[in-house]
Amino acid sequence: MPELHPQCEPLAPLLGTWQGGGTGQYPTIDDFAYTEELTFGHVGKPFVSMIQRTRNRDTGEPLHSEAGYLRALPSGDLELALAQPSGVVEICLGTVRTTPDGLAIELRSSQVGLTPSAKEVTSVRRELSIVGLGADGATLISELWMAAVGHGELLHHLRGELTKQA
């Protein structure tokens, strides 16, 4: 495994595979529960790869997936380039900061691209927080807000709590 790029050092706690569950809601759909797997990796360049997959908690059927890259900039800021099979592509800008017991990443879309058949998504906000670093069983909290399908304001859509797998 190559050495982590120095610009990615603040992202080091993310590396690995995280699994857990979450809940989702939005005004246009029924509330739902899901399981999630979120994997972060690196190849020694100034970015961290990100692959996310969710399944229906009750049936195990696939729900959603996305793949992209968290790009660590020399300024310490982040860019996220992310694609979804639903036809949505996000470009997000954000920050990473250490907290007393973990890490906090905040990202907001600067652009959302849509294929002709994709549902309308106009804006996205993401937060990734790791709490309990240095203690047994750190938790990754992944949250997402979106403005979509006729709702112009950012509304809370997803919240997952994941633990790192050995």
Secondary structure, DSSP 8 states (H G I E B T S, - for coil): -----GGGGGGGGG-EEEEEEEEEEETTEEEEEEEEEEEEE--SSSEEEEEEEEEETTT--EEEEEEEEEEE-TTSEEEEEEE-TTSEEEEEEEEEEEETTEEEEEEEEEEEEE-TTS--EEEEEEEEEEESTTSSS-EEEEEEEEEETT--S-EEEEEEEEEE--
